[in-house]
């Protein structure tokens, strides 16, 4: 039996929790040194003198953790064909060392590709909330998934 998740399976799921992650100062700094080396991401002391008043995670770090959780939760067991891109990303509140961020995916639309009917599209909004229930990030975009093969025989 085929246990892959196809477009038909994913369009039925209106909302799904993807998991949680607790950010540490060490990982915030390590990610930022490699990908976003701004002082409020890489230097706790220098960050105190910024508008953030302390060390914060890069928004790209927050996105990357969400991507990892999404891949672990369903993408790697789905008939995923990637994504044509994101429509928007909003970083609504800083993520600080010690914050536990919970991610969820909300399906906002589904449709069959007009040019490739074997592909289904799922539009989603990813939401990231901290331990106080404050929304810290949203992302919206489309995913492409193979449609379930038609049954053989008759």
Secondary structure, 3 states (H helix, E strand, C coil): CCCCECHHHHHHCCEEEEEEEECCHHHHHHHHHHHCCCHHHHCHHHHCCCCCCCCCCCHHHHHHHHHHHHHHHCHHHECECCCCEEEEEEECCCCCCCCEEEEEEEEEEEEECCCCCCEEEEEEEEEEECCCCCEEEEEEEEEEEECCCCCCCC
